[in-house]
Amino acid sequence: MRDQQNTLRAVILTGLFAALIYIGIWTLRIPIPAMVGRPFIHFGNTLTVTAILFLGKRNGMLAGIIGLGGFDILNGYIAVSWLTMLEVIVVALIISGLFKAMGYVDSQRNIMILAIAAGSTKLVTSYLASIIEALMVGTSFKTAAVAAFFSLPATVINSISTAICVPLLYFMIKKIYTLMQQRRGL
């Protein structure tokens, strides 16, 4: 699938993943009190990483930007939606680079490593985004850095769920996609 970025199938799957990402956030949101922002536990990051692995860097990144960014824009987070979209780009670049370095071998081990790397990357990008968010409202840097640190619990939970759920989802979707391809060939 990664090779066919401009086919109708790729466009449809990108849109489908974007919708799944949006719905994955919209249907399950558990707010967590924080000093910076209004974080919540959700499956949007897990679905975004799965999209990046399945669709490739460009289309997976587009699905994540549309799904996560669209959610932010439509649900009261418009002022920081650009940070969310930037985080998707960083995660997509890192995960795609690692996957390329692995020769695109999607063994269970490699996908688990990529899922852990994605969760770790998201932890760092969310911390930095929270600092920027605090600075946007006039907080001093030192206060912003401390407040951002104490606002990480939701991100930690989301990162752990990403590391656990991405391998499960990736291989489930791959199996379904392979079965569909086989049936089309019959």
N, C-alpha and C positions, 0 to 999 in steps of 0.2 A: 504494500500500500504506500510506503514512504516514497517510492519513485514517481508516483502518478499525481503530482500536485495540482494539475490543472484539469483533470478529467471531471466530467459531470459527477461521477461517483465520489471523487475527492471533495468536491464542493458540497455535495449533499451530506457526506459524513462529517465535514467540518461544521456545517449548520446543525446537524443532529447533536454533535458533541457540545456545541455552544448552548443549545437548548437544554441538554442534560446537565451541564454545569450550572446554568441559571436555576433550573428546577432543583438540583442537588443542594443549592444554597437556600432557596425559597422554602422548600418543604421541611428542612431540618435546620433550624437555627436555635442554638441555645446560647443566649447572651451571658457574658461573663463580666462582672464589674471590673473596671480598669481605671487607672489614673489618666490615660490618654486614649481618646477615641471611644468607640462602642464595639469592641470585639465580640465575636461569637464563634461557637463551635459549628462547623459545617463540613460538607463533603466536596465543596467546590474545588479546593486545591487537589484533592485526590483525583477527581475527574479530569482536571486540567493536566496533571502529570500523565495520566493514562492517555489522554488525547495526544499529548506531545510524543509519547512513545509509539502510539499506534499510527498516528497520521504524519509524523515527522515534525521537524522544527517549525516550518512556516505555517502549515495548516493547524497544527496543535496549538501554536502560539496564538493564531487568529481565533481559534475556538475559545481559548482561555480569556483572551482580551474581550471578546464579545460576551461570553458568559459571565465572567467575574466583573468586568468593567460595566457591562450592561446592568447587572444587578445593582452595583453601586449607584449608577446614574438614576435608576428607576426607584431606588428605595432609600433615599435620604443621605447618601454618602457621596454626592456629586463633587463636593469640594476636595475629596481625597481619592476620587476614582482614578485619577492619573497615576497616583502612587501604586494602586492595585495593578493597573495595566503595566506599569514599569516593572513591578515584581514578576509578573507573568513573563515578560521579555527576558529578565535575568534568569529565571528558572529554566525557561526554554533553551536559552543559549548554553547554560551549564549542563543540563541533562542531555541535550543533543550532542554537545561536545564530548561528554563522557561516553555516550552510546556509540558515537563514531569511533572513539578511541578503542572501544571494545569490539570493533568490527561489525557492529549491529547484530551481534550474536545475542539473541534474546533467551539465554538460558535462565533458569530460575535464579541462579546465583547472581547473574548480571542484573536482572530486573530488580532483585532485592537490594543490590548495591545502589542502583539508580534511584529506587524509592527512598532509601535512607538519605542519599545525597540530596534528593528533592526536598525532603522534610527538613534537613539541616539548612539548605539554602533558603527555604522559606522562613525559617526561624531568624536567620541573619537579616534577610530583606525586610521582614516585618518589624524587627527591632529598629532598623534604620528608618523605615517609613514612619514608625511611631515617633521617632525623634524629630523628623521633618514636620510631622503633623503638629507636634507640641510647639515647635519653633514658629509654625505658621500663625499660631494664636498669641505669639509674643513671649513665650517662656524662654528663660535663659538656657544656654546649651547644657550646662551641668544639671539643672533641674529637669530638662527634657530627657537627658540620657538616663537619669534615675527613674523618672516616671515611666519612660518607655520600657525599662527593664521590669518594673513591677506590673506592667500591662501585658506581659508575655504569656500568662497561663493559657489563654485560649489558643494562642499560636503553638504552644508546646503540645497541647492535645491534638490540634489539627495536624501538626507535623508527625506525631506518633501514628495517628490514624492513616496518614498518607503512606508512611513507611510500611504499615501492615496491609492496607487495603489495595494499594496500587498493584502489587504482584497478583493478588487474587482477581482483581478486575481485568487486568491486562490479559492474563491467560484465559479467563472466561470469554472475553470479547474476541480474542484471537481464535479460540476454538469455534465460536459461533460463526465468525467471519469465514473461517476455513471450510466449515460445513456448508455454508451458503455458496461458496465458490465451487465446491465439489458438486453440489446439486445443480448449479447452473451449467456445469460442464457435461452433465448426463444427458 
